[in-house]
Amino acid sequence: MGQLSASLSVLILRNGQRVQLLIPGNTFHTARVVGQPHWFLGASSEWPGVEPPDVEIGDVDALAEKYPDTANDLRAFQQGRGD
């Protein structure tokens, strides 16, 4: 059916660390900043390039119904809450 996984990346960019995370294909993913400050200057890129027909916008209600263990996290992300 699928699985939920979460990772917390703690980086100290002042020390020259670079943010790079591989997200497998056919994966619904989200990200958010936790703690203070609540901002991050970053970007996302795909290779090879992704065309609009290749992208499926997640339906939070459908995902929450299919994966009830993740429902609270999905809805918190949708509402912009950091909980």
Buried (B, 14 or more C-beta within 10 A) or exposed (E): EEEEEEEEEEEEEEEEEEEEEEEEEEEBEEEEEEEEEEEEEEEEEEEEEEEEEEEEEEEEEEBBEEBEEBBEBBBBBBEEEEE
